[in-house]
């Protein structure tokens, strides 16, 4: 029999390991967000279909570890590849103009994103 509280802790560990939110995790495995919420809150127990979806979407998760806590996570048989996010290229306005001229293309729109989450949209009139 599955210890629901321990399963919930392991599922949360998987979600945290991949840097996902509950809703993005649900989307990746193909279930409704409420399914994740109900499992994490202890309201529902995971179905076999749910467990299989986790395993097929995240091959580093071992079945026995997820179900019983026995084994390893991430799986020692899989090599974890870290996602690297490259810095956006910093470009001056003159460089942008030169790039558009060399490609024989004209600029239609420029969007500037600020660190506070706001943005400005400049469109060709």
C-alpha positions in Angstrom: 0.0 0.0 0.0 1.2 3.5 -0.8 1.9 6.0 1.9 0.1 8.9 0.5 2.0 11.6 2.5 5.4 10.1 1.5 4.3 9.9 -2.2 3.3 13.5 -2.0 6.7 14.5 -0.7 8.5 12.6 -3.5 6.2 14.1 -6.1 6.9 17.6 -4.8 10.6 16.7 -4.9 10.3 15.9 -8.6 8.4 19.1 -9.3 11.0 21.1 -7.5 13.9 19.3 -9.0 12.8 20.3 -12.5 11.9 23.9 -11.4 8.3 23.4 -12.4 5.1 24.8 -10.9 2.3 22.4 -10.2 0.4 23.7 -13.2 3.4 23.5 -15.6 4.1 20.0 -14.3 0.5 19.0 -14.9 0.7 20.3 -18.5 4.0 18.4 -19.2 2.5 15.1 -18.0 -0.9 15.7 -19.6 -3.2 15.9 -16.7 -5.5 18.6 -15.3 -4.0 21.1 -12.9 -6.6 20.1 -10.3 -5.2 16.5 -10.4 -1.8 17.7 -9.2 -3.4 20.0 -6.6 -5.6 17.2 -5.2 -2.7 14.7 -5.0 -0.4 17.3 -3.4 -3.0 18.2 -0.8 -3.6 14.6 0.1 -7.3 14.7 -1.1 -6.7 12.1 -3.8 -4.4 9.2 -4.3 -2.5 8.9 -7.5 -3.9 6.6 -10.2 -1.8 4.2 -12.1 -2.4 6.3 -15.2 -1.0 9.3 -13.3 2.1 7.5 -12.2 2.8 6.1 -15.7 2.5 9.7 -17.2 5.1 10.9 -14.7 7.4 8.1 -15.6 7.0 8.5 -19.3 7.5 12.3 -19.2 10.4 12.2 -16.7 12.6 9.1 -17.4 14.9 10.1 -14.5 12.1 9.1 -12.1 12.3 5.5 -11.0 9.0 3.7 -10.4 10.0 2.1 -7.1 11.4 5.4 -5.8 8.3 7.3 -6.6 6.0 4.6 -5.2 7.9 3.3 -2.1 10.9 5.7 -1.7 13.3 2.8 -2.5 15.9 3.5 -5.2 17.3 6.8 -6.3 16.2 10.1 -7.7 17.3 11.1 -10.2 17.9 7.7 -11.6 21.6 6.8 -11.7 21.1 5.2 -15.1 20.2 8.5 -16.7 22.5 11.4 -17.3 20.8 14.7 -16.3 21.4 17.5 -18.8 21.3 20.9 -17.3 19.3 23.5 -19.2 21.5 26.5 -20.0 19.8 29.7 -20.7 22.0 32.0 -22.8 22.1 35.7 -22.2 20.3 37.7 -24.8 22.7 39.5 -27.2 23.1 43.1 -26.3 22.7 45.2 -29.4 22.9 48.9 -30.0 20.3 50.7 -32.2 22.9 51.3 -34.9 23.8 47.6 -35.0 20.1 46.7 -35.4 19.8 49.2 -38.3 22.9 47.7 -39.9 21.6 44.2 -39.5 18.3 45.1 -41.1 20.0 46.9 -44.0 22.4 44.0 -44.7 19.5 41.6 -44.9 17.5 44.0 -47.2 14.7 43.9 -44.6 13.0 46.7 -42.8 12.1 46.7 -39.1 8.4 46.4 -38.5 8.3 46.3 -34.7 10.7 46.6 -31.7 9.7 45.4 -28.2 11.7 46.5 -25.1 11.3 44.5 -22.0 12.2 46.1 -18.6 13.4 44.2 -15.5 10.2 45.1 -13.6 8.1 43.0 -16.1 6.8 45.9 -18.1 7.5 46.5 -21.8 7.2 49.1 -24.6 6.1 48.2 -28.1 7.3 50.4 -31.0 5.7 49.7 -34.3 6.4 51.1 -37.8 3.7 53.7 -38.7 
